[in-house]
Each structure stands twice: as structure tokens, then as C-alpha cells.
Amino acid sequence: MLNRLKNLSSEFLNILKESSSLADSLGFKVYLVGGVVRDLILEKNVSDLDIVVEGDAIVFADKLSEVFGEKLQRHHSFGTATVNFNEHKIDFATARTETYSHHGVLPKVSSASIVEDLFRRDFTINAMAISLNKDDYGKLIDLYDGLVDLKKKLIRILHEKSFLDDPTRILRAIRFEQRFNFKFEDKTFKLMKTALNIEALRFVGHHRIRDEIFLILKEINPYKYIKRINDLAGFYFINSQIELKQKDLEIFLRIDHSLTYYDGKLKNHKVLQLYLIYLAGILCNLSLEKVKKITQDLGLKKRDSDIIYSIRKGLTSIKKLANYKTPHIIYKTLNFYSRESLLFFYAYYGKEVKKNIKFYLNELADIKLKTNGKDLKRLGFKPLTAYSKIFKKLLYMKIDKRFKTKEEELNYAQRILDRLAEELNP
Ligand code: CTP
């Protein structure tokens, strides 16, 4: 296992070495756990770490963050803490056991040993740990044959009640199955079907569903994940009216292709919330009111629900774009929409609409005026309240005529001024 740890960045290795000394001096047992261990064995990149402490995770994280001069976020009610080391996040948790009073609710937790902590986990491939204490630094703790299952490419739960205790594991199982191209172990698949038959995902709160769905929609090319969920379960757990037929699934494949095409091509743009484009695909056959209600239930941020809502609302009007030829009309139609919405429309519509969206994104969206308020004032424009209208006219003209220089803009501004003067003194 030591060799596998060596694949970590030197920054991480440094942190692990410090953790090792600190663990010994505090008398705690400390482990790297869960998905990180899985990914190290699979030789995937690891960007965040999960550390479990037999002892007190907050005390441990506090001391470690002090060594590196980093800030710590404590979550006392969960006995956990998070430290951000540059771009990397490390979560610290006190080893715990979980008991579920009802299906789908959050469990009651109490401190426990690493053995119990590993047993509470979702799948064997996620239930391995690597010891960080000095005397057994790098030793793999694999109590449930996670390594064998990783080699056999199997998703296997640890106990019969796993999917009922935490039905979000159904979605997690599908996510790992699709991400790694693994198979469900037979009994696991049967138990998953049993949980699906009683619609166990209905027991889960909307916000937890949202978190799991977003994780799925953030995977690379989520089409196959969405198709698999639809085939196995449907999306009733988001809303009972969602029903996706085979032909409705095409949109997700088209979104995959559009996003691959636009990957890195959109300049001047903040990080896009691409998963919203897929969520819009899941919701786009529902009424506007229903879409609004679902985004509220899921507790989406205002910007995110606005994007979904405007996509649903734009579905009918954007169709007309196919007939538009004048650049500023195309600009006017699309300028109101977020990049996410445009990418959705690009995926959704046929050739003509696509062509205009591409034209807008490649050539129109970034056109800006060089003229400012002071320039208009110098030309003698009054009153100031008319400025925004004039800027708009000027911009549309620039878009249609493709003015390159400020002089061309100012010439046109002068013509608007002359026309205004004529209108006032005919
Ligand atoms: N876990 C679990 N049951 C859940 C969620 C998480 O048992 N419903 C455990 C698993 O051991 C998992 C670990 O907590 O590996 C960390 O969870 P998370 O960060 O959500 O998952 P990862 O396995 O790290 O997956 P990813 O690669 O998507 O981050």
C-alpha cells in the first residue's frame, strides 16, 4: 500500500507524514478512508482526502491545521472538521457507528472503532482504510474484501439493510457502476430491486435527493447515468409526474455532445453550472408551475432555479430563432439567457436554431461598445435618461454593421443625435 500512497502529491504526502507524527503524539489512531483509498488503488487522481480518527477528529484537525497555518471549519454536532490546504480539501471525522430509526432518515451516530466505522459504509469498495500511524503507516485495512471486489469490478453492499437504511445508496450504486463500468454483485442487485419496489427513495428528504442528483449530473457525460436510473427506477423521487420515455432520453445524449463540443470554447465566462442543463432536461416536459415548485422543493439557489425556469419558459419562444437572420435580432433574443440556457437550447433544437446560437456565442455575445457616457455628453446628448436607449440602438447598429472603430460608433451616434434634433425641431 505504501507504493500507492506514493502516487499522492508531495503536498498530500507531507500532510500525511505530519498526521502520522501527530497521531502518535496524541495517542490517536488515524486512517485514510473511503473513496480516496478506492481511487488510490484504481490509480485515479485524488484531489480531496477523508481522514478518520479513533479519538477526537476536531482536536486532531485543529492541531494539524495549526502546523500548516491553515484555517479549520469545525462541525461540532457531527464531530467533524474540514481544512482547506490550497486547492485541496481534507475532511476529518471521528470514527463512528450509525443507527437508523426509519428508512431514509439521517442516522444517530456514536463514536466507535475503525472496524465499526468501516461497517457503516455503503459498498465494499468504499469500505477500506489505510493506517497512518507510524508503526503501520500505509497498511491497508480491508475487512470486507473491497480489494477483491475492485479487481472483480463489483459493487457490493455490506449488509442486507444497507439500501433501506440509506436509499440514496441506490443512486450512489448506479453512479459508481456507471463511472467505473462495474457490475452489481447479484445479491446487491436483488436487494436494490427490493428497495426500488417499495420506492424507498421516497423516504429521503428533497435536499439529500438534490445532492445525490447533482453528483450524478456532475459526472462526465451523464447521459448513461440518467438512462440507467430511468431504466431501473425512473425519476419519481424528484417528482411523481416525471416520466421519461426512450425518446425523451435523447436530449441528454445531445447535451453530452454539445457540452463536449463547447468544452473550453466559451471565452470570458465564469464556471458554468453544467449540471443544471441536465436537470432542465429532466424537468422540461413539465408545466412551468411544476418546474417552479420542484426547484423550490429541491432548495435550489435563486440563480440556479432562474436558469431552469428560463429554459422551460424559453422552450416555445426560442423555436422562432430558426427564422431570424438579422444579427441584432438574434442578439436581442439570446442576450437575456445564461450560457447554461443557451447550451440547453443548442442541444434541444435543430440545425437552424443551432446555427444562430453558435453565431451568437462565437461572434455576437462579446461585442461591446467603445463609446461611453462622456462621449455622448461631448456630442451634446441630453437628457441623461435617454442614454440607455441610445446605447442600445448604437450597440444593435454596431452588431449589424460590425463597426470596428470608436469613430464609426461616434459617427452613428451623431446621426442619432441629428435625427433627434430634427424630430424636435421639424
Ligand atoms: N459513504 C457511505 N454512504 C453514503 C455516503 C458516503 O457509506 N451514503 C461513505 C463511503 O465510504 C464513501 C465515503 O463515505 O467512500 C465518502 O463519501 P463521498 O465523498 O460522498 O464519496 P466518495 O466515495 O469519496 O465518492 P466520490 O469519488 O464521488 O467523491
Residues whose N, C-alpha, C, O or C-beta is under 5 A from the ligand:
A	BS01	CTP	G34 G35 V36 R120 R121 D122 N126 A127 D166
